[in-house]
């Protein structure tokens, strides 16, 4: 009993309010917002928040255990619900409403799946399983993506009191002190850190988002809370230096981390250890510690509204480009940061503060739990309704089926141009467009270094004596449905020799997603050309995306090699390149649909490269097929032709439209095959 009272006395010597922690909370949220909004390239704000949460919650739990020997789960969970549930609920639902109004309906359902996962605090696992790239800058981010860290914390809140009470009881029973708790926390920290570090190379999304690979950061804060009575007896001068070094470590290591740094890896330890040093030094309450600058009215205010700022800044950042419908500028990023802060202030004073200070809710722990549970259940129901019941906000299309013949001669393209602002398109056709990617032929992914002919590479009439090869990149793969049908009709076996992002012609390609020269392309192309020589095809079709790095020498090298095979050569000119997601554009309730069918000069890009490749093909006796008349007429390239969406994304034609182009290509290939 005396040992229990001594521990309680030590705990009571600790400060109940830490201004330095409030300031650190403000710094953490400013780091998060600045990094996300592109205002300052500084990382680690979430890691600082993790260790803060562990320290604060651990301190609360240990203090209650010291005083009573137990933890009131109802009181603990009621406090968590009162603090977290109201702001979370309104942010989730408001984001769903804004998404329905402003974003593409195709993204809306995915967003609501994320919202549903966020409402039950499991979105971190959904993101991990989906292989989400947190730092992607390609418009794929979800407005609920930032809830991953909150999900980990809430999972911790469910388990922590149960585990800590059990570990404290066992430790007292076996060692008559807290040695077992210390060993347990250190084991969790070491194991979780190693898991995150090792998984960063093999499965980065799992390492970044999963609870086991991140829980060490919160556990580190809990260990600090356990050591707080000992840390409070630290030499004040040393404590002051430690707190200043910690603050400097947060800022310096945070700016050393870049988007290219493998995360979490070991890099997140920098900001976390810095925060831990500030917290540890502050336990001794040194006179000249970092608290001198952390304790100020501005940081205190930002710390108070930090939760709301965290909740609101990301959804507004992701949805803002769809709301303003123009180029997203640096000034817009600043506007998002300021607007989200203002919304956070309103949320704090009008909603969060009222729930936290409600006597009626606070007086009964189970009433607090019930209120939080009701808010959570309502949010889950709202997300489920949005996911399964709420109709999509489509800007075009009718409920009845419209005629959908696709390409039917060049006149059908001219008709589509005339109808470009009000295309005849069924909802069924529109809703199926993003998944209409064609399903014939094979395509090797980025890291494949050699071509290997597989069963899925052979399409058309697989038993035919005559053979045709289609060589190129994804702009060749998009013709798969066309050549499959063409091969069936002309009794030709078609072999697809295609690699993602790798032009058939010998060009050097650098890829931003790889961060280097695309060396796999050159190796694969050499292998592919050797394979074509062994196939001894009757016809070789060449087509690829026009490249910025194109050279006449590179084009000639490939055509020289192909000409030596003795095959008839056919060159398909590159298709238009809209450079915007066409189904999204058609589906979104925007100011008008004219932007979905832009002028020809905008989407027929890299004209010099296109002309050069065509000229080299003609020099080598290739039959050239100009594909543009199947896509554009009268100065426009419509998004819908003959009731079919022409593209399934920003540049690749849909499978059904490709199939409708079979009659467009057939006369030329009949002539070419007659030569053999």
C-alpha positions as CSV (number, residue, x, y, z in Angstrom):
1,X,0.0,0.0,0.0
2,X,2.8,2.4,0.8
3,X,4.4,1.8,-2.6
4,X,1.0,2.6,-4.3
5,X,0.8,5.9,-2.3
6,X,4.3,6.8,-3.2
7,X,3.6,6.4,-6.9
8,X,0.5,8.5,-6.6
9,X,2.4,11.3,-4.9
10,X,5.0,11.2,-7.7
11,X,2.2,11.5,-10.3
12,X,0.6,14.4,-8.5
13,X,3.9,16.4,-8.8
14,X,3.5,16.4,-12.5
15,X,1.8,19.4,-14.1
16,X,-1.8,18.8,-15.2
17,X,-1.5,21.4,-18.0
18,X,1.5,21.6,-20.3
19,X,1.7,24.8,-22.4
20,X,4.6,23.3,-24.3
21,X,2.5,20.4,-25.4
22,X,-0.2,22.7,-26.5
23,X,2.4,24.6,-28.6
24,X,3.8,21.4,-29.9
25,X,0.3,20.4,-31.0
26,X,0.1,23.7,-32.9
27,X,3.4,23.0,-34.6
28,X,2.4,19.5,-35.6
29,X,-0.8,20.7,-37.3
30,X,0.9,23.6,-39.0
31,X,3.5,21.1,-40.4
32,X,0.7,18.9,-41.6
33,X,-1.2,21.7,-43.3
34,X,1.9,23.3,-44.8
35,X,3.1,20.1,-46.3
36,X,-0.3,19.0,-47.6
37,X,-1.1,22.4,-49.1
38,X,2.4,22.7,-50.7
39,X,3.2,25.8,-48.7
40,X,6.4,24.4,-47.1
41,X,8.0,21.0,-47.8
42,X,8.2,19.8,-44.2
43,X,7.2,16.4,-43.1
44,X,6.7,14.6,-39.7
45,X,3.7,16.5,-38.3
46,X,1.7,13.3,-38.0
47,X,4.6,11.6,-36.3
48,X,4.7,14.4,-33.7
49,X,1.0,14.0,-33.2
50,X,1.3,10.3,-32.6
51,X,3.9,10.7,-29.8
52,X,1.8,13.5,-28.3
53,X,-1.3,11.3,-28.3
54,X,0.6,8.4,-26.7
55,X,2.0,10.6,-24.0
56,X,-1.3,12.3,-23.1
57,X,-3.4,9.2,-23.2
58,X,-0.8,7.2,-21.4
59,X,-0.5,9.8,-18.8
60,X,-4.2,9.8,-18.2
61,X,-4.4,6.1,-17.9
62,X,-1.4,5.7,-15.6
63,X,-2.7,8.5,-13.4
64,X,-6.1,6.8,-13.0
65,X,-4.4,3.4,-12.4
66,X,-2.2,5.0,-9.7
67,X,-5.2,6.6,-7.9
68,X,-7.7,3.8,-8.2
69,X,-5.8,0.7,-9.3
70,X,-8.1,0.4,-12.3
71,X,-9.4,2.2,-15.3
72,X,-13.0,3.2,-15.9
73,X,-13.6,2.2,-19.5
74,X,-16.9,4.1,-19.7
75,X,-15.2,7.3,-18.5
76,X,-12.2,6.9,-20.8
77,X,-14.3,6.0,-23.9
78,X,-16.8,8.8,-23.1
79,X,-14.0,11.4,-23.0
80,X,-12.7,10.1,-26.4
81,X,-16.2,10.2,-27.9
82,X,-16.9,13.7,-26.7
83,X,-13.6,15.0,-28.1
84,X,-13.5,13.1,-31.4
85,X,-17.0,12.0,-32.6
86,X,-18.8,15.4,-33.2
87,X,-16.1,17.0,-35.4
88,X,-15.5,13.7,-37.2
89,X,-19.2,13.1,-38.0
90,X,-19.8,16.6,-39.4
91,X,-16.6,16.5,-41.5
92,X,-17.4,13.1,-42.9
93,X,-21.0,14.0,-43.9
94,X,-20.2,17.5,-45.2
95,X,-17.4,16.0,-47.3
96,X,-19.9,13.5,-48.8
97,X,-22.3,16.3,-49.7
98,X,-19.6,18.4,-51.3
99,X,-18.3,15.4,-53.2
100,X,-21.8,14.6,-54.6
101,X,-22.2,18.2,-55.8
102,X,-18.7,18.8,-57.3
103,X,-16.7,15.7,-58.1
104,X,-17.1,13.1,-60.8
105,X,-19.8,10.6,-60.0
106,X,-17.2,7.9,-60.9
107,X,-15.1,9.0,-58.0
108,X,-18.1,9.6,-55.7
109,X,-18.7,5.9,-55.0
110,X,-15.0,5.3,-54.2
111,X,-15.0,8.3,-52.0
112,X,-18.0,7.0,-50.1
113,X,-16.3,3.6,-49.6
114,X,-13.4,5.5,-48.0
115,X,-15.9,7.5,-46.0
116,X,-17.6,4.4,-44.7
117,X,-14.2,2.9,-43.7
118,X,-13.2,6.2,-42.0
119,X,-16.5,6.3,-40.1
120,X,-15.6,3.0,-38.4
121,X,-11.9,4.0,-38.0
122,X,-10.6,1.4,-40.4
123,X,-9.6,3.5,-43.4
124,X,-5.9,2.9,-42.8
125,X,-6.4,-0.8,-43.6
126,X,-8.4,0.0,-46.7
127,X,-5.7,2.3,-48.0
128,X,-3.0,-0.3,-47.2
129,X,-4.9,-3.1,-49.0
130,X,-5.5,-0.8,-52.0
131,X,-1.8,0.0,-52.3
132,X,-2.5,3.7,-52.0
133,X,0.4,6.1,-52.7
134,X,-0.1,8.8,-50.1
135,X,2.1,11.3,-51.9
136,X,0.6,10.7,-55.4
137,X,-0.1,14.0,-57.2
138,X,-2.3,12.6,-59.9
139,X,-5.8,13.4,-58.7
140,X,-6.3,9.9,-57.2
141,X,-6.3,11.0,-53.6
142,X,-9.5,10.6,-51.6
143,X,-10.9,13.5,-49.4
144,X,-11.0,10.9,-46.6
145,X,-7.5,9.7,-47.0
146,X,-6.1,11.7,-44.0
147,X,-8.4,9.8,-41.6
148,X,-5.8,7.0,-41.7
149,X,-3.8,8.4,-38.8
150,X,-7.0,9.2,-36.8
151,X,-8.0,5.6,-37.4
152,X,-4.8,4.2,-35.9
153,X,-5.2,6.5,-32.9
154,X,-8.8,5.3,-32.4
155,X,-7.9,1.7,-32.7
156,X,-5.3,2.5,-30.0
157,X,-7.9,4.1,-27.8
158,X,-10.0,0.9,-27.9
159,X,-7.2,-1.5,-27.0
160,X,-4.9,0.6,-24.8
161,X,-6.8,0.8,-21.5
162,X,-7.4,-3.0,-21.6
163,X,-3.8,-3.9,-22.4
164,X,-2.2,-1.4,-20.0
165,X,-4.4,-2.4,-17.0
166,X,-3.6,-6.0,-17.7
167,X,0.2,-5.3,-18.0
168,X,0.2,-3.1,-14.8
169,X,-1.6,-5.9,-12.9
170,X,0.8,-8.6,-14.1
171,X,3.8,-6.4,-13.5
172,X,2.8,-5.7,-9.9
173,X,2.0,-9.4,-9.4
174,X,5.3,-10.7,-10.7
175,X,7.8,-7.9,-10.0
176,X,5.9,-5.7,-7.5
177,X,6.8,-2.7,-9.8
178,X,6.2,-1.7,-13.5
179,X,9.2,-3.5,-15.0
180,X,7.0,-5.7,-17.1
181,X,5.1,-2.7,-18.5
182,X,8.5,-1.1,-19.5
183,X,9.6,-4.3,-21.2
184,X,6.3,-4.7,-23.0
185,X,6.3,-1.2,-24.3
186,X,9.9,-1.5,-25.5
187,X,9.1,-4.7,-27.2
188,X,6.2,-3.1,-29.0
189,X,8.3,-0.1,-30.0
190,X,11.2,-2.3,-31.3
191,X,8.9,-4.8,-33.1
192,X,6.7,-2.2,-34.7
193,X,9.6,0.0,-35.8
194,X,11.3,-3.0,-37.4
195,X,8.1,-4.1,-39.2
196,X,7.6,-0.6,-40.6
197,X,11.3,-0.3,-41.6
198,X,11.4,-3.7,-43.3
199,X,8.0,-3.4,-45.0
200,X,8.9,0.0,-46.5
201,X,10.9,-1.6,-49.3
202,X,8.6,-4.6,-49.9
203,X,5.2,-3.2,-49.3
204,X,5.3,0.6,-48.7
205,X,1.6,1.2,-48.5
206,X,1.2,-1.5,-45.8
207,X,4.2,-0.1,-43.9
208,X,2.8,3.5,-44.2
209,X,-0.8,2.8,-43.2
210,X,-1.0,-0.3,-41.1
211,X,-1.5,-0.2,-37.4
212,X,1.3,-2.7,-36.5
213,X,3.9,-0.8,-38.4
214,X,2.9,2.6,-36.9
215,X,1.9,1.8,-33.3
216,X,5.4,2.2,-32.1
217,X,5.1,5.9,-32.4
218,X,2.2,6.1,-30.0
219,X,3.8,3.5,-27.8
220,X,6.8,5.7,-27.6
221,X,4.6,8.4,-26.1
222,X,3.1,6.0,-23.6
223,X,6.6,5.0,-22.5
224,X,7.4,8.7,-22.0
225,X,4.3,9.0,-19.9
226,X,5.4,6.1,-17.7
227,X,8.8,7.7,-17.3
228,X,7.4,11.2,-16.6
229,X,7.8,11.1,-12.8
230,X,11.5,10.2,-13.3
231,X,11.9,12.8,-16.0
232,X,10.4,15.5,-13.8
233,X,13.5,15.2,-11.6
234,X,15.9,16.0,-14.5
235,X,18.4,18.8,-14.0
236,X,16.6,22.0,-15.2
237,X,19.5,23.2,-17.3
238,X,19.8,19.9,-19.1
239,X,16.1,19.7,-19.5
240,X,16.1,23.2,-21.1
241,X,18.8,22.2,-23.6
242,X,17.0,18.9,-24.3
243,X,13.8,20.7,-25.1
244,X,15.5,23.2,-27.5
245,X,17.4,20.4,-29.2
246,X,14.1,18.5,-29.6
247,X,12.4,21.5,-31.2
248,X,15.3,22.0,-33.6
249,X,15.3,18.3,-34.4
250,X,11.6,18.3,-35.4
251,X,12.1,21.2,-37.8
252,X,15.4,20.2,-39.3
253,X,14.6,16.5,-39.8
254,X,11.1,17.4,-41.0
255,X,12.6,19.5,-43.8
256,X,15.2,16.9,-44.7
257,X,12.4,14.4,-45.5
258,X,11.1,14.8,-49.1
259,X,8.5,13.1,-51.3
260,X,11.3,10.8,-52.5
261,X,12.2,9.6,-49.0
262,X,11.1,6.0,-48.3
263,X,8.4,6.4,-45.6
264,X,7.9,5.4,-42.9
265,X,11.3,3.6,-42.9
266,X,13.7,5.2,-40.4
267,X,13.1,8.8,-41.5
268,X,10.0,9.3,-39.3
269,X,12.1,8.7,-36.2
270,X,13.6,12.2,-36.6
271,X,10.5,14.3,-35.9
272,X,9.3,11.8,-33.4
273,X,12.5,11.8,-31.3
274,X,12.5,15.6,-31.5
275,X,9.0,15.7,-30.1
276,X,9.9,13.2,-27.5
277,X,12.9,15.4,-26.4
278,X,10.6,18.4,-26.1
279,X,8.1,16.5,-24.0
280,X,10.8,14.9,-21.8
281,X,12.5,18.2,-21.2
282,X,9.2,19.9,-20.4
283,X,8.5,17.3,-17.7
284,X,11.1,19.1,-15.5
285,X,9.5,22.5,-16.2
286,X,12.8,24.3,-16.9
287,X,12.7,28.1,-16.7
288,X,14.4,28.7,-20.1
289,X,13.2,25.7,-22.0
290,X,11.5,25.6,-25.4
291,X,8.2,26.4,-23.6
292,X,9.4,30.0,-23.8
293,X,8.3,30.1,-27.4
294,X,5.8,27.3,-27.4
295,X,3.7,29.0,-24.8
296,X,2.1,31.9,-26.6
297,X,-1.5,33.0,-27.4
298,X,-1.2,32.1,-31.1
299,X,0.0,28.6,-30.5
300,X,-2.5,28.1,-27.7
301,X,-5.3,29.1,-30.0
302,X,-4.1,27.0,-32.9
303,X,-3.6,24.1,-30.5
304,X,-7.3,24.4,-29.4
305,X,-8.6,24.2,-33.0
306,X,-5.9,21.8,-34.3
307,X,-8.2,18.8,-34.4
308,X,-10.8,20.6,-36.6
309,X,-8.0,22.1,-38.8
310,X,-6.7,18.6,-39.3
311,X,-10.2,17.3,-40.2
312,X,-11.1,20.1,-42.7
313,X,-7.9,21.0,-44.5
314,X,-7.5,17.8,-46.5
315,X,-11.1,17.4,-47.9
316,X,-11.1,21.1,-49.0
317,X,-7.7,20.7,-50.5
318,X,-8.8,17.6,-52.6
319,X,-12.2,19.0,-53.5
320,X,-11.1,22.6,-54.3
321,X,-10.0,22.0,-57.9
322,X,-13.4,20.5,-58.7
323,X,-15.2,23.4,-57.0
324,X,-13.3,26.2,-58.8
325,X,-13.0,24.3,-62.1
326,X,-9.8,25.9,-63.2
327,X,-6.1,25.4,-62.7
328,X,-5.2,24.9,-59.0
329,X,-2.7,27.6,-58.1
330,X,-0.4,28.3,-55.2
331,X,-2.8,31.1,-54.1
332,X,-5.6,28.5,-54.1
333,X,-3.5,26.4,-51.7
334,X,-3.1,29.3,-49.4
335,X,-6.9,29.9,-49.6
336,X,-7.6,26.3,-48.6
337,X,-5.3,26.6,-45.6
338,X,-7.0,29.8,-44.4
339,X,-10.5,28.7,-45.2
340,X,-10.0,25.3,-43.4
341,X,-8.7,27.1,-40.4
342,X,-11.8,29.4,-40.3
343,X,-14.1,26.3,-40.6
344,X,-12.1,24.6,-37.9
345,X,-12.6,27.6,-35.6
346,X,-16.3,27.6,-36.2
347,X,-16.5,23.8,-35.7
348,X,-14.6,24.1,-32.4
349,X,-16.7,26.8,-30.8
350,X,-20.1,25.8,-32.3
351,X,-19.9,22.0,-32.0
352,X,-16.8,20.5,-30.4
353,X,-16.7,22.8,-27.4
354,X,-20.4,22.3,-26.7
355,X,-20.1,18.6,-26.6
356,X,-17.0,18.6,-24.4
357,X,-18.5,21.0,-21.9
358,X,-22.1,19.5,-21.9
359,X,-22.9,18.7,-18.3
360,X,-25.7,16.5,-19.3
361,X,-23.4,14.3,-21.3
362,X,-20.4,14.5,-19.0
363,X,-22.3,13.7,-15.8
364,X,-22.9,10.1,-17.0
365,X,-20.1,8.2,-18.7
366,X,-22.4,5.8,-20.4
367,X,-24.5,8.6,-21.7
368,X,-21.3,10.0,-23.3
369,X,-20.6,6.6,-24.8
370,X,-24.1,6.3,-26.0
371,X,-24.0,9.8,-27.6
372,X,-20.7,9.1,-29.3
373,X,-22.0,5.7,-30.5
374,X,-25.2,7.4,-31.9
375,X,-23.1,9.9,-33.8
376,X,-20.9,7.1,-35.1
377,X,-23.9,5.0,-36.1
378,X,-25.5,8.0,-37.8
379,X,-22.3,8.7,-39.8
380,X,-22.0,5.0,-40.8
381,X,-25.6,5.1,-42.0
382,X,-25.1,8.3,-43.9
383,X,-22.0,6.8,-45.6
384,X,-23.8,3.6,-46.4
385,X,-26.7,5.5,-48.0
386,X,-24.3,7.6,-50.0
387,X,-22.5,4.5,-51.2
388,X,-25.6,2.4,-52.1
389,X,-28.7,4.5,-52.3
390,X,-28.0,8.1,-53.3
391,X,-28.3,8.5,-57.1
392,X,-25.2,9.7,-58.9
393,X,-25.2,13.4,-59.9
394,X,-24.8,12.8,-63.7
395,X,-24.8,15.8,-66.0
396,X,-25.6,13.9,-69.2
397,X,-27.4,10.7,-70.1
398,X,-31.0,9.4,-70.0
399,X,-32.6,6.5,-68.2
400,X,-33.4,4.8,-71.5
401,X,-30.9,3.3,-73.8
402,X,-29.7,5.5,-76.6
403,X,-28.4,4.1,-79.9
404,X,-24.8,3.1,-79.5
405,X,-23.2,2.1,-82.8
406,X,-19.9,3.9,-82.2
407,X,-17.9,4.7,-85.4
408,X,-20.0,4.4,-88.5
409,X,-17.9,6.2,-91.1
410,X,-16.5,9.7,-91.0
411,X,-20.0,11.2,-91.2
412,X,-20.7,9.8,-87.7
413,X,-17.7,11.8,-86.4
414,X,-19.1,15.0,-88.0
415,X,-22.5,14.3,-86.5
416,X,-20.8,13.8,-83.1
417,X,-19.1,17.2,-83.5
418,X,-22.4,18.8,-84.1
419,X,-23.9,17.2,-81.0
420,X,-20.8,17.7,-78.8
421,X,-22.5,19.9,-76.2
422,X,-25.4,17.6,-75.9
423,X,-24.3,14.1,-76.9
424,X,-26.7,11.2,-77.2
425,X,-25.5,8.9,-74.5
426,X,-27.2,6.4,-72.2
427,X,-26.5,6.3,-68.5
428,X,-25.5,2.7,-68.9
429,X,-22.9,3.6,-71.5
430,X,-21.5,6.4,-69.4
431,X,-21.3,4.5,-66.2
432,X,-19.5,1.6,-67.9
433,X,-17.0,3.8,-69.6
434,X,-14.2,3.9,-67.0
435,X,-14.0,0.1,-67.0
436,X,-14.3,-0.2,-70.8
437,X,-10.6,-0.8,-71.3
438,X,-10.6,-3.6,-73.8
439,X,-9.7,-7.1,-73.0
440,X,-7.8,-8.6,-75.9
441,X,-4.0,-8.8,-76.1
442,X,-1.2,-8.7,-73.6
443,X,0.8,-5.8,-72.2
444,X,4.0,-6.0,-70.1
445,X,4.3,-3.8,-67.1
446,X,7.0,-1.2,-66.4
447,X,9.6,-3.4,-64.8
448,X,9.5,-6.3,-67.3
449,X,12.8,-6.5,-69.2
450,X,12.2,-9.0,-71.9
451,X,9.3,-10.1,-74.1
452,X,7.8,-13.5,-73.5
453,X,4.9,-14.6,-75.8
454,X,2.1,-15.9,-73.7
455,X,-1.3,-17.3,-74.5
456,X,-3.0,-13.9,-73.9
457,X,-0.6,-12.3,-76.4
458,X,-2.3,-14.2,-79.3
459,X,-5.7,-13.0,-80.5
460,X,-7.8,-13.0,-83.6
461,X,-7.9,-16.4,-85.4
462,X,-5.4,-18.4,-83.3
463,X,-5.4,-21.3,-85.8
464,X,-4.7,-19.2,-88.9
465,X,-1.7,-19.6,-91.1
466,X,-1.1,-15.9,-91.6
467,X,0.4,-13.9,-88.7
468,X,0.2,-10.3,-87.9
469,X,2.2,-8.6,-85.1
470,X,1.1,-5.4,-83.3
471,X,4.1,-3.6,-81.7
472,X,4.1,-0.7,-79.4
473,X,3.1,0.8,-76.0
474,X,-0.3,1.3,-74.4
475,X,-1.5,3.3,-77.4
476,X,-1.0,0.0,-79.3
477,X,-2.7,-2.0,-76.6
478,X,-5.8,0.2,-76.9
479,X,-6.4,-1.3,-80.4
480,X,-6.6,-4.9,-79.0
481,X,-10.4,-5.2,-79.5
482,X,-10.1,-3.9,-83.0
483,X,-7.4,-6.4,-84.1
484,X,-9.0,-9.3,-82.3
485,X,-12.2,-8.8,-84.4
486,X,-10.2,-7.9,-87.5
487,X,-8.1,-11.1,-87.1
488,X,-11.3,-13.2,-86.8
489,X,-12.8,-11.6,-89.9
490,X,-9.7,-11.9,-92.1
491,X,-8.5,-15.3,-90.7
492,X,-5.3,-13.9,-89.3
493,X,-3.5,-14.7,-86.1
494,X,-2.6,-11.5,-84.3
495,X,0.4,-11.5,-81.8
496,X,0.5,-8.4,-79.5
497,X,4.0,-7.3,-78.6
498,X,3.3,-4.5,-76.2
499,X,4.9,-2.9,-73.1
500,X,3.5,-0.1,-71.0
501,X,5.1,3.3,-71.7
502,X,7.6,1.8,-74.1
503,X,7.5,3.1,-77.7
504,X,8.2,0.7,-80.5
505,X,10.7,3.1,-82.0
506,X,14.1,3.4,-80.4
507,X,13.8,6.4,-78.1
508,X,15.2,7.1,-74.7
509,X,12.4,7.5,-72.1
510,X,12.6,9.0,-68.6
511,X,9.8,8.3,-66.3
512,X,8.9,10.5,-63.3
513,X,7.2,7.6,-61.5
514,X,10.5,5.6,-61.6
515,X,12.6,8.7,-61.0
516,X,15.1,7.6,-63.7
517,X,15.7,6.6,-67.3
518,X,13.3,3.8,-68.3
519,X,16.1,1.3,-69.0
520,X,13.7,-1.6,-69.0
521,X,12.1,-0.3,-72.2
522,X,15.3,-0.6,-74.2
523,X,16.1,-4.1,-73.0
524,X,12.5,-5.2,-73.6
525,X,12.5,-3.6,-77.1
526,X,15.6,-5.5,-78.1
527,X,14.1,-8.8,-76.9
528,X,10.8,-8.0,-78.6
529,X,12.4,-7.3,-82.0
530,X,14.3,-10.6,-81.7
531,X,11.1,-12.4,-80.9
532,X,9.3,-10.8,-84.0
533,X,12.2,-12.0,-86.2
534,X,11.6,-15.6,-85.0
535,X,7.8,-15.3,-85.5
536,X,8.3,-14.4,-89.2
537,X,5.1,-12.5,-89.4
538,X,3.3,-11.5,-92.6
539,X,2.5,-8.1,-91.3
540,X,3.9,-5.9,-88.6
541,X,1.8,-3.0,-87.3
542,X,3.6,-0.2,-85.5
543,X,1.9,2.4,-83.3
544,X,2.8,4.2,-80.1
545,X,2.3,7.4,-78.2
546,X,4.2,10.3,-79.7
547,X,7.2,11.0,-77.5
548,X,9.0,14.2,-76.6
549,X,12.4,12.5,-76.9
550,X,11.7,11.2,-80.4
551,X,14.5,11.2,-82.9
552,X,14.6,10.4,-86.6
553,X,17.6,8.1,-86.0
554,X,15.7,6.1,-83.3
555,X,12.6,5.7,-85.6
556,X,14.8,4.6,-88.5
557,X,16.6,2.0,-86.3
558,X,13.4,0.2,-85.5
559,X,12.0,0.4,-89.0
560,X,15.3,-0.9,-90.4
561,X,15.1,-3.9,-88.2
562,X,11.4,-4.6,-89.0
563,X,12.0,-4.2,-92.7
564,X,14.7,-6.9,-92.6
565,X,12.0,-9.4,-91.4
566,X,10.4,-9.3,-94.9
567,X,7.0,-8.5,-93.4
568,X,4.7,-5.9,-94.8
569,X,4.8,-2.8,-92.5
570,X,1.8,-0.8,-91.4
571,X,2.1,2.4,-89.4
572,X,-1.0,3.6,-87.4
573,X,-0.6,7.3,-86.5
574,X,-1.1,8.1,-82.8
575,X,-4.6,8.9,-81.6
576,X,-5.6,12.2,-80.0
577,X,-4.4,12.9,-76.5
578,X,-7.2,14.7,-74.5
579,X,-5.0,14.9,-71.3
580,X,-8.1,15.0,-69.0
581,X,-10.3,12.2,-67.8
582,X,-13.0,12.0,-70.4
583,X,-15.7,9.9,-68.5
584,X,-15.2,12.2,-65.5
585,X,-15.7,15.3,-67.7
586,X,-18.9,13.9,-69.2
587,X,-20.3,12.7,-65.9
588,X,-19.5,15.8,-63.8
589,X,-22.2,18.4,-63.3
590,X,-20.0,21.2,-64.7
591,X,-20.6,24.5,-66.5
592,X,-21.0,22.8,-69.8
593,X,-19.8,19.8,-71.9
594,X,-18.0,21.7,-74.6
595,X,-14.7,21.2,-72.7
596,X,-15.1,17.4,-73.1
597,X,-14.8,17.7,-76.9
598,X,-11.9,20.1,-77.3
599,X,-10.5,21.6,-80.5
600,X,-8.2,19.4,-82.6
601,X,-5.1,21.5,-82.1
602,X,-5.3,20.9,-78.4
603,X,-5.4,17.1,-78.4
604,X,-3.4,16.3,-81.5
605,X,-0.2,17.2,-79.8
606,X,3.5,16.8,-80.7
607,X,2.7,17.3,-84.3
608,X,6.4,17.4,-85.3
609,X,7.0,14.0,-83.8
610,X,3.9,12.6,-85.5
611,X,5.0,14.0,-88.9
612,X,8.6,12.7,-88.5
613,X,7.4,9.1,-87.6
614,X,5.0,9.1,-90.5
615,X,7.8,10.2,-92.8
616,X,10.2,7.5,-91.6
617,X,7.5,4.9,-92.0
618,X,6.8,5.9,-95.6
619,X,10.6,5.9,-96.3
620,X,10.6,2.2,-95.3
621,X,7.6,1.4,-97.6
622,X,5.1,1.1,-94.7
623,X,1.4,1.6,-95.4
624,X,0.3,4.5,-93.3
625,X,-3.2,4.7,-91.8
626,X,-4.1,8.2,-90.5
627,X,-6.3,7.5,-87.5
628,X,-7.4,11.1,-86.8
629,X,-10.5,11.0,-89.2
630,X,-11.9,8.3,-86.9
631,X,-11.7,10.7,-83.9
632,X,-11.9,14.3,-85.2
633,X,-13.7,16.4,-87.7
634,X,-14.4,20.0,-88.5
635,X,-11.8,21.2,-86.0
636,X,-13.1,19.2,-83.0
637,X,-12.5,15.8,-81.4
638,X,-15.8,14.8,-79.7
639,X,-15.9,12.7,-76.5
640,X,-18.9,10.7,-77.6
641,X,-19.3,9.2,-81.1
642,X,-22.2,7.2,-82.1
643,X,-23.4,6.9,-78.5
644,X,-20.1,5.5,-77.3
645,X,-17.6,7.2,-75.0
646,X,-14.4,7.4,-77.1
647,X,-11.9,7.2,-74.2
648,X,-11.9,5.4,-70.9
649,X,-9.4,7.7,-69.3
650,X,-7.3,10.7,-70.4
651,X,-5.8,9.2,-73.6
652,X,-6.7,5.6,-74.2
653,X,-9.7,4.7,-76.4
654,X,-12.5,2.6,-74.9
655,X,-12.7,-1.1,-75.8
656,X,-16.2,-0.7,-77.4
657,X,-15.2,2.2,-79.5
658,X,-12.0,0.4,-80.6
659,X,-14.1,-2.6,-81.7
660,X,-16.4,-0.3,-83.7
661,X,-13.3,0.9,-85.7
662,X,-12.8,-2.5,-87.3
663,X,-14.5,-1.5,-90.6
664,X,-12.3,1.6,-90.6
665,X,-9.1,-0.5,-90.7
666,X,-10.4,-3.5,-92.6
667,X,-10.0,-2.3,-96.3
668,X,-6.4,-1.3,-95.7
669,X,-5.5,-4.6,-94.1
670,X,-7.2,-6.6,-96.8
671,X,-5.0,-4.8,-99.4
672,X,-1.8,-5.4,-97.3
673,X,-2.5,-9.1,-96.8
674,X,-3.2,-9.6,-100.5
675,X,0.4,-8.6,-101.1
676,X,1.7,-11.7,-99.2
